[in-house]
Amino acid sequence: MARAMFYMDIRYEGGVHGITNAPEPDLRLTNDPSLIVSTGGNAPVGYMGILDTLLQWHAQDPVTPAEVVRNEVIFSFQGNRNPFIDHPEWVGCIYQNVGCGGPLPDNIFADQFED
């Protein structure tokens, strides 16, 4: 669940869908529970999870072979994948600024995830 939430946080940053032009929400993780409320379908920002709890879950529940297979199956149908399954170390780099080896480029999640 934690890696799915991390994916949604980096994937949905507002704007419009590139193909359908439908509006997309800006989904964010937070440590402030008061921000997590039902926002309705057209809210520009939606807070959706407690970041520190998700970081703890991620650390306590390493990626499993079954999770890797599920990511591959999803990719075969949708053409996208969860980068936090392929690279769990990116969680610490992005959300805790550890293990990065330097600053991250702005376009790390621009269009596609490549190994």
Buried (B, 14 or more C-beta within 10 A) or exposed (E): EBBEBBBBBBEBEEEEEEEEEEEBBBBBBBEEEEBBEEBEEEEEEBBBBBBEEBBEBBEEEEBEEEBEEBBEEBBEEEEEBBBBBBEBEBBBBBBEEEEEEEEEEEEEBEEEBEE
